[in-house]
Every structure is written in structure tokens, then in C-alpha cells.
């Protein structure tokens, strides 16, 4: 986390310095820094996914549910990242559309999971 904090603070410092004379470079620096931090986050997420795969192999649960949950998590992270970059660049309307699409995509992906859950509840009753 210290490394990410230093990268972020350094990027903001240089972006502020560049913004006055070269605003386009300032924006590119922000996007590049965000991408680097996002790559570090994906690396950590991969470790977490491997942990849950091991845990899942020990439980009597269909792995399709886990894959769906990971995909939904990925949609949420990518949407947040993309939306933040759009907002930083002054395009809040596009950011809102990205967020809306992500929400719709997550709802659509959750339909099979919800349907199985409703079936399971029906069997229990």
C-alpha cells in the first residue's frame, strides 16, 4: 500500500505542476498512474481469486456461481475505474453511462444466480 500511495501522490504532484503549462500531459499522467494502480489491484485480486478457488473446491457448491460472482466484481471494478477517468477528464455524462451499463450488466448476470436461489428456497419450503 505504501508503494501505491507514493505513486499516487507523486503523480498528483506532477500532474498539478503540468496542469498549468501542459494540461494534456497532466491528464495523460493521471490516466497512466490510474492504470498502473489498477494493474497492481488486479494482481492482488488474482491472489484472492486463487484463494477462493481453493476454498470452493472443498465446498459442495457449483463453480459457475463463483465465476459469475467474480465476473460481476470485475465489471464493478472496471466500471469504477473507467468512470473515474472520465470524470477526471471532465466527461461526467459518459461516466454516468458507464456506471449505468455496469449496473445493468450486473443485474443481467445475476439472473441465473437469483433463479437458483429462488428454486432452493422453494425446495426448502
C-alpha positions in Angstrom: 0.0 0.0 0.0 2.9 2.3 0.7 4.2 1.9 -2.9 0.7 2.7 -4.3 0.4 5.7 -2.0 3.7 7.1 -3.1 2.9 6.5 -6.8 -0.4 8.3 -6.4 0.9 11.3 -4.5 3.9 11.7 -6.9 1.5 11.5 -9.9 -0.8 14.1 -8.4 2.2 16.4 -7.6 3.5 16.2 -11.1 0.0 16.5 -12.7 -0.6 19.7 -10.7 2.7 21.1 -11.9 2.0 20.2 -15.5 -1.6 21.3 -15.5 -0.7 25.0 -15.8 1.6 24.7 -18.8 0.6 21.4 -20.4 -2.9 20.3 -19.4 -3.0 17.4 -21.9 0.1 15.9 -20.4 -1.3 16.3 -16.9 -4.4 14.3 -18.0 -2.3 11.6 -19.6 -0.2 11.3 -16.4 -3.3 10.9 -14.4 -4.6 8.2 -16.7 -1.2 6.4 -16.7 -1.0 6.5 -12.9 -4.5 5.2 -12.6 -3.8 2.3 -15.0 -0.6 1.4 -13.0 -2.5 1.3 -9.7 -5.3 -0.6 -11.4 -2.8 -3.2 -12.6 -1.5 -3.6 -9.0 -5.0 -4.1 -7.8 -5.7 -6.8 -10.4 -2.5 -8.6 -9.3 -3.8 -8.7 -5.8 -7.3 -9.7 -6.9 -5.7 -12.7 -8.7 -4.3 -13.9 -5.5 -7.7 -13.6 -3.8 -9.4 -15.4 -6.6 -6.9 -18.3 -6.3 -7.7 -18.5 -2.6 -11.4 -18.7 -3.2 -10.9 -21.3 -5.9 -9.2 -23.5 -3.4 -11.9 -22.9 -0.8 -14.6 -23.5 -3.4 -13.1 -26.9 -4.3 -13.7 -28.0 -0.7 -17.4 -26.9 -0.7 -20.3 -28.6 -2.4 -21.2 -25.5 -4.5 -21.4 -25.2 -8.3 -18.3 -23.3 -9.5 -20.4 -21.5 -12.1 -21.8 -19.3 -9.3 -18.3 -18.4 -8.2 -17.3 -17.5 -11.8 -20.4 -15.3 -12.1 -19.6 -13.5 -8.9 -16.0 -12.9 -10.0 -17.3 -11.5 -13.3 -19.7 -9.2 -11.5 -16.9 -8.0 -9.3 -14.7 -7.4 -12.3 -17.5 -5.4 -14.0 -17.8 -3.2 -10.9 -14.1 -2.5 -10.6 -13.6 -1.8 -14.3 -16.7 0.5 -14.4 -15.5 2.4 -11.3 -12.0 2.8 -12.9 -13.4 3.9 -16.3 -15.9 6.2 -14.7 -13.4 7.9 -12.5 -11.1 8.6 -15.5 -14.0 10.0 -17.5 -14.9 12.3 -14.5 -11.3 13.4 -14.1 -11.3 14.4 -17.8 -14.5 16.4 -17.4 -16.8 13.9 -19.1 -19.3 13.2 -16.4 -22.1 12.2 -18.8 -20.0 9.4 -20.2 -19.0 8.4 -16.7 -22.7 8.1 -15.7 -23.4 6.0 -18.8 -20.6 3.6 -17.9 -21.9 3.3 -14.4 -25.5 2.7 -15.7 -24.3 0.0 -18.2 -22.3 -1.7 -15.4 -25.3 -1.8 -13.1 -27.5 -3.3 -15.9 -24.8 -5.9 -16.8 -24.5 -7.0 -13.2 -28.3 -7.4 -12.9 -28.4 -9.4 -16.1 -25.6 -11.6 -14.9 -27.3 -12.2 -11.5 -30.5 -13.6 -13.0 -29.3 -17.2 -13.1 -28.0 -17.0 -9.6 -31.2 -15.5 -8.4 -33.2 -18.1 -10.2 -31.3 -20.9 -8.5 -31.7 -19.2 -5.1 -35.4 -19.0 -5.6 -35.6 -22.6 -6.6 -33.6 -23.6 -3.5 -35.9 -21.6 -1.2 -38.9 -23.2 -2.9 -37.4 -26.7 -2.2 -36.8 -25.8 1.4 -40.4 -24.7 1.9 
